[in-house]
Amino acid sequence: MKTLVWLHGDSLSETDPAAVRYPEAERVFVFDRPFLERTKLSFQRIFFLYECAVEAAHEIRLGETVAELREAMRERGAEKVAVTKSVSPRWKELVQELKKEVEVEVVPAVDLVAVPEEYEAKRFTPFWKKFGREWGA
């Protein structure tokens, strides 16, 4: 079964667990237009993501993530998407939407700290204050 690896902002590297599990698969990163319009990320943050994507992904797209992934799958004849797990609420929404249409394999992330499944990360500072001690920070 041909697989497409979806790289996202929480796991955007050549050593992404989904990319490691499927080393021959095409890796796609999508700048999610609805998310970008809603969050107003700084130019520096967007440029950082772009630099990481250039190194890790085979293709960078801009648009609505699920639609872009479906199109990338169609272009490549892929039947499945592999993606590394994230605690992001947006990631969870996208995976649920994607699962309605295609097979999705969620690959476990390599966690630096143990985060309960029900914890919803919204901002880095409160997250780090709560869980950073486990990492020795």
C-alpha positions as CSV (number, residue, x, y, z in Angstrom):
1,M,0.0,0.0,0.0
2,K,1.5,3.3,-1.1
3,T,1.8,5.8,1.8
4,L,2.2,9.5,2.0
5,V,3.9,11.0,5.1
6,W,2.3,14.2,6.4
7,L,4.8,16.4,8.2
8,H,3.3,19.1,10.4
9,G,4.6,21.9,12.6
10,D,5.0,19.8,15.7
11,S,7.1,17.2,13.9
12,L,8.9,18.7,11.0
13,S,12.2,17.1,10.5
14,E,13.9,14.3,8.5
15,T,13.8,12.2,11.7
16,D,10.0,12.6,12.1
17,P,8.8,9.2,13.4
18,A,6.3,8.7,10.5
19,A,9.1,9.5,8.0
20,V,11.4,7.1,9.7
21,R,8.8,4.4,9.6
22,Y,8.2,5.0,5.9
23,P,11.6,6.1,4.5
24,E,10.6,5.6,0.9
25,A,7.4,7.6,1.2
26,E,7.0,11.1,-0.1
27,R,6.8,13.7,2.7
28,V,4.4,16.6,2.4
29,F,4.1,19.7,4.6
30,V,1.1,22.0,4.3
31,F,1.0,25.6,5.5
32,D,-2.6,25.4,6.7
33,R,-4.2,28.6,5.5
34,P,-7.2,28.7,7.9
35,F,-4.8,28.2,10.8
36,L,-2.4,30.9,9.6
37,E,-5.2,33.4,9.1
38,R,-6.6,32.7,12.6
39,T,-3.3,32.6,14.6
40,K,-1.4,35.4,12.9
41,L,2.1,33.8,13.4
42,S,5.0,36.1,13.1
43,F,7.1,36.3,9.9
44,Q,10.0,34.8,11.9
45,R,8.0,31.7,13.0
46,I,6.6,31.2,9.4
47,F,10.1,31.5,8.0
48,F,11.4,29.0,10.6
49,L,8.7,26.5,9.6
50,Y,9.6,27.1,5.9
51,E,13.3,26.5,6.5
52,C,12.5,23.2,8.4
53,A,10.1,22.1,5.6
54,V,12.6,22.8,2.9
55,E,15.0,20.3,4.6
56,A,12.5,17.7,5.6
57,A,9.7,17.6,3.1
58,H,9.6,16.6,-0.6
59,E,6.8,19.1,-1.2
60,I,5.5,22.2,0.5
61,R,1.9,23.2,-0.1
62,L,-0.4,26.1,1.0
63,G,-4.1,25.7,1.5
64,E,-6.6,23.7,3.6
65,T,-4.6,20.8,5.0
66,V,-7.1,18.0,4.4
67,A,-7.8,19.1,0.8
68,E,-4.1,19.5,0.1
69,L,-3.3,16.0,1.5
70,R,-6.1,14.4,-0.6
71,E,-4.7,16.1,-3.7
72,A,-1.1,15.0,-2.9
73,M,-2.3,11.4,-2.3
74,R,-4.2,11.5,-5.7
75,E,-1.2,12.8,-7.5
76,R,1.0,10.1,-6.1
77,G,-1.5,7.2,-6.1
78,A,-1.2,6.9,-2.3
79,E,-3.8,5.0,-0.3
80,K,-2.8,5.9,3.2
81,V,-1.4,8.9,5.2
82,A,1.1,8.3,8.0
83,V,1.5,11.2,10.5
84,T,3.2,11.6,13.8
85,K,1.0,12.2,16.8
86,S,0.6,15.7,18.2
87,V,-1.1,17.2,21.3
88,S,-2.3,20.1,19.1
89,P,-6.1,20.5,19.1
90,R,-5.9,21.6,15.4
91,W,-4.0,18.4,14.6
92,K,-6.6,16.3,16.2
93,E,-9.4,18.1,14.2
94,L,-7.5,17.5,11.0
95,V,-6.8,13.8,11.7
96,Q,-10.5,13.2,12.5
97,E,-11.6,15.0,9.3
98,L,-9.0,13.1,7.2
99,K,-10.0,9.7,8.7
100,K,-13.5,10.2,7.2
101,E,-12.0,9.9,3.7
102,V,-8.7,8.0,3.8
103,E,-6.8,5.6,5.9
104,V,-4.6,7.4,8.5
105,E,-1.8,5.8,10.5
106,V,-0.9,7.8,13.6
107,V,2.7,7.1,14.5
108,P,3.6,7.6,18.1
109,A,5.8,10.7,18.8
110,V,9.0,10.5,20.8
111,D,8.0,12.5,23.8
112,L,10.6,14.5,25.8
113,V,8.2,14.5,28.7
114,A,5.1,12.4,29.7
115,V,2.0,14.4,28.8
116,P,-1.4,13.0,29.8
117,E,-3.7,12.3,26.8
118,E,-6.4,14.6,28.1
119,Y,-4.1,17.6,28.4
120,E,-4.8,20.2,25.8
121,A,-1.7,22.3,24.9
122,K,-2.6,25.9,24.0
123,R,0.5,27.9,24.8
124,F,4.1,26.9,25.3
125,T,4.8,28.8,28.6
126,P,2.1,27.2,30.7
127,F,2.9,23.8,29.2
128,W,6.6,24.2,30.0
129,K,5.9,25.3,33.5
130,K,3.8,22.3,34.1
131,F,5.9,19.6,32.4
132,G,9.4,21.1,31.9
133,R,10.6,19.9,35.3
134,E,10.5,16.4,34.1
135,W,13.0,17.2,31.4
136,G,15.3,19.0,34.0
137,A,14.5,22.5,32.8
